[in-house]
Structure formats: C-alpha cells, structure tokens
Amino acid sequence: MIMPYLNDHQVPWPDVVAAFNQEEADAREARLLYVALTRARSQLLMTYSGTPTRLLPTCTGLWTDVDLT
C-alpha cells in the first residue's frame, strides 16, 4: 500500500480543517490514517516532504526514514 503526501501542511487536509475545527479535522484524519495503516497487509510506503504530519505515531522503531535525495 502506498500513502503519499503525508506532509504536515497537507494532513489534515486544509478543506477538512476549513469545514470543521482543527481538533475535529485531526480526529477525522487520524481515523482515516488508522484504517489505511491497519489495512496494509505486507508492505506500507508512506511519503512526505519536509515535516511528516503530526498525526503519525512518533515512537522509534515503527518506521524507517529513507532519504531519496
């Protein structure tokens, strides 16, 4: 599974923040991320540029950062 554009300025999506408040937008987008992350069967590729979204877990060892530059 590929989950692109998990940048801090894109998730939660600005349209969702505009439609709801920041707290509700964070909750909605976090639920969507949880579903996507738990549905990945064998491999998961998450991409971002700059700063990853704050909605992703920050525990060490859960993922590996790969610099493609």
Buried (B, 14 or more C-beta within 10 A) or exposed (E): EEBEEBBBEBBBBEEBBEEBEEEEBBEBBBEBBEEBBEEEEEEBEBEBEEEBBEBBEEEEEEEEEEEEE
